[in-house]
Amino acid sequence: MPRIYATPEQLTAWSGKPAPTDADRLLARASEDVDDALATALYATDSAGMPTDPAVAAAFADAVCAQVEYQLAAGTDGTGADDRWDSVSLGPLSMSGRRTTSHAPGSVDLAPRAYRALTRAGLHLGVIW
């Protein structure tokens, strides 16, 4: 069972806007992004892998909400597919998309506000202990 660190209600409070109809899916994907960004971070967890420190748990929720807000503002859906192409043509149909990321495949495009929420809680991203 994947860990989901924020609720649609928390997303509404974070963004000041009603949660989108697919909020559960977006929050699940954003939670995966946070997990990936913190792959080498050390923090106390319960048996389900959820952070036990209330400040760390709040930082995770804030980071997930910031990640969803970032993806919605960028017009992405959290799949990462949007940054895999610059243009597509099929017969007379042609579409162009902007490549906004230069990160390596498999790496996380973490929202700046998500990064801040996590580092302010003392979590070190990308650090191998």
N, C-alpha and C positions, 0 to 999 in steps of 0.2 A: 504494500500500500504506500503510495507516494506521500511524502510529508507536504502539507500545505500550511503555510505560515500566516496567512491572513484570510479574513472572511470578506464577503461582499459588503458587509456593514462597515468594516474597517476601511475598505476601499472608498466607500462613499464618504466617510469622515475625512479621509486623507485628501481626496480630490475635490470635495465640495460639490460633487455631481453625483447623480444617481448611478449606481453600478450598472454596467452594460448587461444585457440579457445573458451573455456568455461569460459573465464574471468568474464563475467557478473554473472554467477551462483556462481563462487568462491567468487567474491566480495560481493554478496548478503549474502552468508553464513558467510563470515568473518565479515560483518557488524552486523549480528545477534550476533556473538560472542562478538563483542565490546559492543553492547547494553547490553548483559547479564552481562558482566564484570563491566559495569557502572550502574547497576540497582539502586544503592543507591547514585550515584554521583549527585551533584547539578551543573547545568550549564544552561545558558539562551538558550531558543529555540524559533523558530518561530512556527507558527500554524501547520506546518507539523512535528514538533518534531526535526527539524534539528538545530544544534548549530548555534547561531548567531554571536558569537565572532570569528573573522577570525583566531586567533591563536588556538582556540579550534577546529574549523572546520578543520584546517590543521593537528592538532594532530589526529583527527579522521581518516582523509584520510591516514596519515602515518601509524597509527595503523592497519587499514584494509589492507593496502598493505603489512605490516610486517606479518600480520596473514596469508595472502595468500602465501607469500614467505615461511613462516615457514611450512605450510601444504604441499606445493609442495616439499620442501626439505625433509620432513619426508615421502613423498610418500603417503600422505593421500588425501582424497577428500573433507574434511570438514564436512562429515556426522557424524563422530564419531563412525561409525561402525567398523573401523579398530582396535580400542582398546577394543573391546568387547569379543574377543576370543584369546586364545593362540594357539589352534590347532583344525583342523576340519578333520574328516575322513568320507569317504563315499565309502564303499566297498574297492576296492584296491587303491583308491585315498586318499592321505593324504597331508594336507597342514598345515604348522605351521606359525604363525605370532607372532611377538613380541609385548607384552603388554608394551607400553612405558609410559603409564600414570597410576597414582595411585589416580587420583582425583575421587571424588564421582560422581555417575551418575547424569547428569544434570548440573554439574559444567563445567566451561569453561577452556579448555587447552589453555591459552592465551600465545602467543609468547612473549619471553622476550623483543624483540624490540618493540612490540606493547605496552607492559606494560610501558616501558620507555617513549615512545612517549606520552602516556596519562598522566603519572605522571609528566612529565616535563611541561605539560600544566596546572598543578595544579589540575588535576582531581584525586580524591581519590577513589580508587577501593576497593570495599568490606567494606566501612565504612558506618555505619548507623548513620545518623545525628539526 
